[in-house]
């Protein structure tokens, strides 16, 4: 692929919570012709997401939290989501175990990595590492709720898997990573 891309220039447009770059590049098309393209990329780092499942009770743990980008596009209610966080300096599994303790208040035992797709590759550089894990009430170590010093105000939700599926169909669960995990779990159940 290296022989098909020539970077002409890169300009940092913003370097606050994440890095927004404008890149001018030449791209050689499949027919051999070169074309100049202008692209913006948003880099906030990679992340991890987990859906804990209790196979004995057929329940999942989710969170509800305010998301400003959803709010400004008309979704006035806090979003129902799977627990997630940015990797920062951690590997994906370490990150998601830490996030589960911080946001959900549960210590995850057997964490299983599923896949790591790009969530919006047209403009966002982030890969998101997907996990599932078994949990039980005995794994609870705190009330959860997130880190207030990071501006988190997270409500922990425990619901039957079928209720979560119904929430997708009814439009109550609209977060892509959460939809992917709930549907994956329904198609690939963890046995008790």
KEKEMI-781237 format. One record per residue (C-alpha): residue number from 0; x negated, y negated, z. Coordinates in Angstrom, 3 decimals, m for minus. Example, Ala and Ser with C-alpha at 12.3 -4.5 7.8 and 13.67 -1.06 7.14 Angstrom:
! KEKEMI-781237
{num 0&c1 m12.300&c2 4.500&c3 7.800}
{num 1&c1 m13.670&c2 1.060&c3 7.140}
***
This chain:
! KEKEMI-781237
{num 0&c1 0.000&c2 0.000&c3 0.000}
{num 1&c1 m2.993&c2 m2.279&c3 0.613}
{num 2&c1 m3.480&c2 m2.687&c3 m3.139}
{num 3&c1 0.113&c2 m3.943&c3 m3.520}
{num 4&c1 m0.003&c2 m6.817&c3 m1.000}
{num 5&c1 m2.163&c2 m9.961&c3 m0.931}
{num 6&c1 m1.588&c2 m12.402&c3 1.917}
{num 7&c1 m1.873&c2 m16.005&c3 0.711}
{num 8&c1 m1.162&c2 m17.758&c3 4.007}
{num 9&c1 0.300&c2 m17.292&c3 7.481}
{num 10&c1 1.719&c2 m20.063&c3 9.625}
{num 11&c1 2.887&c2 m19.733&c3 13.231}
{num 12&c1 6.256&c2 m21.481&c3 13.499}
{num 13&c1 6.844&c2 m20.682&c3 17.169}
{num 14&c1 4.812&c2 m19.063&c3 19.926}
{num 15&c1 7.071&c2 m19.157&c3 22.964}
{num 16&c1 8.797&c2 m15.982&c3 24.184}
{num 17&c1 7.764&c2 m14.317&c3 20.936}
{num 18&c1 5.819&c2 m15.210&c3 17.793}
{num 19&c1 7.633&c2 m16.393&c3 14.690}
{num 20&c1 5.414&c2 m16.456&c3 11.579}
{num 21&c1 5.955&c2 m17.632&c3 8.049}
{num 22&c1 3.907&c2 m15.655&c3 5.524}
{num 23&c1 3.400&c2 m16.301&c3 1.833}
{num 24&c1 2.297&c2 m13.144&c3 0.053}
{num 25&c1 1.921&c2 m11.657&c3 m3.377}
{num 26&c1 3.611&c2 m8.291&c3 m3.782}
{num 27&c1 3.019&c2 m5.948&c3 m6.694}
{num 28&c1 6.328&c2 m4.420&c3 m7.719}
{num 29&c1 6.746&c2 m0.816&c3 m8.849}
{num 30&c1 6.615&c2 m1.980&c3 m12.486}
{num 31&c1 3.143&c2 m3.489&c3 m11.854}
{num 32&c1 4.240&c2 m7.131&c3 m11.946}
{num 33&c1 3.118&c2 m9.444&c3 m9.133}
{num 34&c1 5.629&c2 m11.723&c3 m7.431}
{num 35&c1 5.195&c2 m14.293&c3 m4.682}
{num 36&c1 7.402&c2 m13.794&c3 m1.626}
{num 37&c1 7.945&c2 m15.901&c3 1.476}
{num 38&c1 8.823&c2 m13.964&c3 4.628}
{num 39&c1 9.361&c2 m14.821&c3 8.270}
{num 40&c1 8.583&c2 m12.215&c3 10.910}
{num 41&c1 9.639&c2 m12.288&c3 14.523}
{num 42&c1 7.280&c2 m10.397&c3 16.846}
{num 43&c1 8.320&c2 m9.928&c3 20.462}
{num 44&c1 6.574&c2 m6.591&c3 20.942}
{num 45&c1 7.886&c2 m3.054&c3 20.991}
{num 46&c1 10.467&c2 m1.753&c3 23.422}
{num 47&c1 11.982&c2 1.372&c3 24.923}
{num 48&c1 15.559&c2 2.405&c3 25.663}
{num 49&c1 17.044&c2 5.285&c3 27.661}
{num 50&c1 20.415&c2 6.918&c3 28.133}
{num 51&c1 20.581&c2 8.917&c3 31.382}
{num 52&c1 23.131&c2 11.745&c3 31.305}
{num 53&c1 24.520&c2 13.879&c3 34.104}
{num 54&c1 25.517&c2 17.177&c3 32.441}
{num 55&c1 27.333&c2 18.389&c3 35.607}
{num 56&c1 29.759&c2 15.448&c3 35.550}
{num 57&c1 29.405&c2 14.490&c3 31.839}
{num 58&c1 28.593&c2 10.881&c3 32.749}
{num 59&c1 26.119&c2 8.337&c3 31.408}
{num 60&c1 24.483&c2 5.318&c3 33.013}
{num 61&c1 24.769&c2 1.995&c3 31.168}
{num 62&c1 24.320&c2 m1.656&c3 32.051}
{num 63&c1 26.394&c2 m4.767&c3 31.435}
{num 64&c1 24.596&c2 m8.074&c3 30.993}
{num 65&c1 24.926&c2 m11.481&c3 29.367}
{num 66&c1 23.192&c2 m11.816&c3 26.002}
{num 67&c1 23.012&c2 m15.354&c3 24.669}
{num 68&c1 22.465&c2 m14.435&c3 20.975}
{num 69&c1 25.675&c2 m12.357&c3 21.069}
{num 70&c1 27.479&c2 m15.174&c3 22.878}
{num 71&c1 26.629&c2 m17.802&c3 20.260}
{num 72&c1 27.920&c2 m15.528&c3 17.511}
{num 73&c1 31.309&c2 m15.130&c3 19.191}
{num 74&c1 30.928&c2 m12.196&c3 21.604}
{num 75&c1 31.970&c2 m13.978&c3 24.804}
{num 76&c1 31.754&c2 m10.996&c3 27.182}
{num 77&c1 28.526&c2 m9.534&c3 28.585}
{num 78&c1 27.323&c2 m6.589&c3 26.488}
{num 79&c1 27.483&c2 m2.958&c3 27.565}
{num 80&c1 24.091&c2 m1.463&c3 26.765}
{num 81&c1 21.699&c2 1.356&c3 27.436}
{num 82&c1 18.870&c2 0.448&c3 29.810}
{num 83&c1 15.949&c2 m1.048&c3 27.865}
{num 84&c1 12.858&c2 m3.192&c3 28.146}
{num 85&c1 9.741&c2 m4.452&c3 26.408}
{num 86&c1 6.638&c2 m2.285&c3 26.605}
{num 87&c1 4.316&c2 m5.094&c3 27.687}
{num 88&c1 1.107&c2 m3.275&c3 28.678}
{num 89&c1 2.815&c2 0.089&c3 29.290}
{num 90&c1 3.222&c2 3.141&c3 27.082}
{num 91&c1 6.881&c2 3.814&c3 26.131}
{num 92&c1 7.563&c2 6.496&c3 28.751}
{num 93&c1 6.009&c2 4.520&c3 31.610}
{num 94&c1 7.974&c2 1.464&c3 30.507}
{num 95&c1 11.328&c2 3.207&c3 30.392}
{num 96&c1 10.835&c2 4.926&c3 33.759}
{num 97&c1 10.057&c2 1.510&c3 35.288}
{num 98&c1 13.064&c2 m0.102&c3 33.600}
{num 99&c1 15.389&c2 2.695&c3 34.790}
{num 100&c1 14.295&c2 2.109&c3 38.385}
{num 101&c1 14.541&c2 m1.680&c3 38.084}
{num 102&c1 17.803&c2 m1.964&c3 36.128}
{num 103&c1 19.705&c2 1.205&c3 37.056}
{num 104&c1 18.246&c2 2.015&c3 40.461}
{num 105&c1 17.476&c2 5.607&c3 39.431}
{num 106&c1 14.200&c2 7.525&c3 39.309}
{num 107&c1 14.236&c2 9.594&c3 36.137}
{num 108&c1 12.803&c2 13.100&c3 36.350}
{num 109&c1 12.770&c2 14.778&c3 32.929}
{num 110&c1 12.521&c2 12.087&c3 30.267}
{num 111&c1 12.738&c2 13.243&c3 26.635}
{num 112&c1 11.481&c2 11.064&c3 23.779}
{num 113&c1 13.711&c2 11.190&c3 20.695}
{num 114&c1 12.422&c2 8.830&c3 17.988}
{num 115&c1 11.018&c2 5.322&c3 17.457}
{num 116&c1 12.772&c2 3.479&c3 14.624}
{num 117&c1 12.442&c2 m0.103&c3 13.462}
{num 118&c1 15.684&c2 m1.781&c3 14.501}
{num 119&c1 15.745&c2 m4.680&c3 12.029}
{num 120&c1 12.763&c2 m4.285&c3 9.668}
{num 121&c1 13.812&c2 m7.107&c3 7.372}
{num 122&c1 12.510&c2 m9.686&c3 9.843}
{num 123&c1 11.703&c2 m8.178&c3 13.264}
{num 124&c1 8.457&c2 m6.229&c3 13.835}
{num 125&c1 9.773&c2 m4.331&c3 16.883}
{num 126&c1 9.886&c2 m0.554&c3 17.084}
{num 127&c1 12.160&c2 0.798&c3 19.758}
{num 128&c1 11.300&c2 4.088&c3 21.520}
{num 129&c1 14.476&c2 6.063&c3 22.301}
{num 130&c1 14.752&c2 8.394&c3 25.311}
{num 131&c1 17.362&c2 10.507&c3 27.056}
{num 132&c1 17.087&c2 11.992&c3 30.539}
{num 133&c1 19.069&c2 14.057&c3 32.973}
{num 134&c1 20.109&c2 12.346&c3 36.171}
{num 135&c1 22.192&c2 13.137&c3 39.223}
{num 136&c1 23.433&c2 11.055&c3 42.170}
{num 137&c1 20.437&c2 12.375&c3 44.159}
{num 138&c1 18.079&c2 10.444&c3 41.840}
{num 139&c1 19.399&c2 7.064&c3 42.998}
{num 140&c1 16.754&c2 5.022&c3 44.832}
{num 141&c1 18.326&c2 1.532&c3 44.884}
{num 142&c1 21.306&c2 m0.535&c3 43.723}
{num 143&c1 19.477&c2 m1.531&c3 40.528}
{num 144&c1 20.545&c2 m4.776&c3 38.899}
{num 145&c1 17.270&c2 m5.850&c3 37.294}
{num 146&c1 14.616&c2 m8.332&c3 38.321}
{num 147&c1 16.117&c2 m11.664&c3 39.386}
{num 148&c1 12.739&c2 m13.387&c3 38.867}
{num 149&c1 13.038&c2 m12.414&c3 35.163}
{num 150&c1 16.528&c2 m13.931&c3 34.952}
{num 151&c1 18.229&c2 m10.534&c3 34.999}
{num 152&c1 21.738&c2 m10.201&c3 36.382}
{num 153&c1 22.621&c2 m6.626&c3 35.489}
{num 154&c1 25.686&c2 m4.634&c3 36.453}
{num 155&c1 25.161&c2 m0.861&c3 36.532}
{num 156&c1 27.952&c2 1.175&c3 34.929}
{num 157&c1 28.524&c2 4.891&c3 35.244}
{num 158&c1 31.127&c2 6.307&c3 32.880}
{num 159&c1 32.145&c2 9.562&c3 31.262}
{num 160&c1 30.437&c2 10.169&c3 27.918}
{num 161&c1 33.833&c2 10.382&c3 26.189}
{num 162&c1 34.786&c2 6.970&c3 27.615}
{num 163&c1 31.555&c2 5.535&c3 26.199}
{num 164&c1 32.420&c2 7.035&c3 22.793}
{num 165&c1 35.892&c2 5.515&c3 23.011}
{num 166&c1 34.245&c2 2.181&c3 23.875}
{num 167&c1 32.374&c2 2.313&c3 20.566}
{num 168&c1 35.567&c2 3.016&c3 18.602}
{num 169&c1 37.435&c2 0.238&c3 20.428}
{num 170&c1 34.658&c2 m2.321&c3 19.912}
{num 171&c1 33.784&c2 m2.626&c3 23.606}
{num 172&c1 30.299&c2 m1.205&c3 22.972}
{num 173&c1 28.733&c2 m3.123&c3 20.075}
{num 174&c1 25.004&c2 m2.784&c3 20.801}
{num 175&c1 23.249&c2 m0.709&c3 18.096}
{num 176&c1 20.698&c2 1.041&c3 20.321}
{num 177&c1 23.442&c2 2.093&c3 22.707}
{num 178&c1 25.691&c2 3.363&c3 19.927}
{num 179&c1 22.810&c2 5.419&c3 18.506}
{num 180&c1 22.053&c2 7.033&c3 21.880}
{num 181&c1 25.679&c2 7.786&c3 22.763}
{num 182&c1 26.322&c2 9.361&c3 19.370}
{num 183&c1 23.040&c2 11.298&c3 19.537}
{num 184&c1 23.977&c2 12.702&c3 22.930}
{num 185&c1 27.438&c2 13.713&c3 21.713}
{num 186&c1 25.894&c2 15.499&c3 18.704}
{num 187&c1 23.043&c2 17.040&c3 20.746}
{num 188&c1 24.447&c2 17.708&c3 24.228}
{num 189&c1 22.243&c2 18.331&c3 27.228}
{num 190&c1 23.479&c2 21.475&c3 28.902}
{num 191&c1 24.005&c2 21.763&c3 32.657}
***
